[in-house]
Amino acid sequence: MTEQPVRIQRRRTKGWRKPENTVIVTRPSRFGNPFTLAGATEWLGAETPEQAREACHMAFRSWVRGSDQWWMGEEASTTRKRLLEALPELRGKNLACYCPLPEPGKPDHCHAAVLLELANRPTP
């Protein structure tokens, strides 16, 4: 039986190493979230880091599924297409991002959670 891929919190601490079977999905990787905490604060009025993470997660989820509400134009379309075409590379892999892991039972407001869901959904 294969283990379900998970999200890992990437660390900047001395000695931290990327675990096996893990892909880094932070910026500036091609899987990085184009929506920033600073942008969420400035444009969406987020008042706390958690609100900003929720807003970035919502914008990423919406954008990657085809919405142009949060980012539109040729660059947005090209970036989304490139990301979606590369999703098979993430299938079965753990994904590492700097976002804090959620408390047990709480939703994961990280774009890596969206990528895990999309990359590992059942194939038709």
DANORLIN-V514884 format. One record per residue. N is the residue number from 1. SS is DSSP state (a for helix, b for strand, c for the rest). PHI is phi as a letter, one per 30 degrees, with the letter a starting at -180 (none if undefined). NEAR is the number of other ideal C-beta (glycine too) atoms within 12 Angstrom. Layout:
# DANORLIN-V514884
n->[N,N]
ss->[SS,SS]
phi->[PHI,PHI]
near->[NEAR,NEAR]
This chain:
# DANORLIN-V514884
n->[1,2,3,4,5,6,7,8,9,10,11,12,13,14,15,16,17,18,19,20,21,22,23,24,25,26,27,28,29,30,31,32,33,34,35,36,37,38,39,40,41,42,43,44,45,46,47,48,49,50,51,52,53,54,55,56,57,58,59,60,61,62,63,64,65,66,67,68,69,70,71,72,73,74,75,76,77,78,79,80,81,82,83,84,85,86,87,88,89,90,91,92,93,94,95,96,97,98,99,100,101,102,103,104,105,106,107,108,109,110,111,112,113,114,115,116,117,118,119,120,121,122,123,124]
ss->[c,c,c,c,c,c,b,b,b,c,c,c,c,c,c,c,c,c,c,c,c,b,b,b,c,c,c,c,c,c,c,c,c,c,c,c,a,a,a,a,a,a,a,a,c,c,c,c,a,a,a,a,a,a,a,a,a,a,a,a,a,a,a,a,c,c,c,c,c,c,c,c,c,a,a,a,a,a,a,a,a,a,a,a,a,a,a,a,a,a,c,c,c,b,b,b,b,c,c,c,c,c,c,c,c,c,c,c,c,c,a,a,a,a,a,a,a,a,a,c,c,c,c,c]
phi->[none,d,d,d,d,b,c,c,d,d,b,c,d,e,j,d,b,d,d,e,h,b,c,d,b,d,d,c,d,d,c,d,d,d,c,c,d,d,d,d,d,d,c,c,i,d,c,b,e,d,d,d,d,d,d,d,d,d,d,d,e,d,d,d,d,j,d,c,d,c,a,b,j,d,d,d,d,d,d,d,d,d,d,d,d,c,e,e,d,c,e,i,c,d,b,c,b,d,e,d,d,d,d,e,i,c,d,c,c,b,d,d,d,d,d,e,d,d,d,c,d,e,d,d]
near->[3,9,12,15,27,26,36,31,27,28,19,10,9,6,6,15,13,19,20,11,18,25,33,28,39,28,22,10,24,24,35,29,40,27,36,25,29,14,20,29,21,14,18,23,12,25,14,14,19,22,18,28,34,29,31,39,35,28,33,41,28,22,30,36,18,17,17,17,17,28,26,17,13,11,14,24,18,16,25,29,17,19,31,23,15,23,28,17,20,33,23,19,31,29,42,35,37,27,35,19,23,20,10,7,6,14,19,28,34,40,41,45,35,36,42,30,27,29,31,25,15,8,9,3]
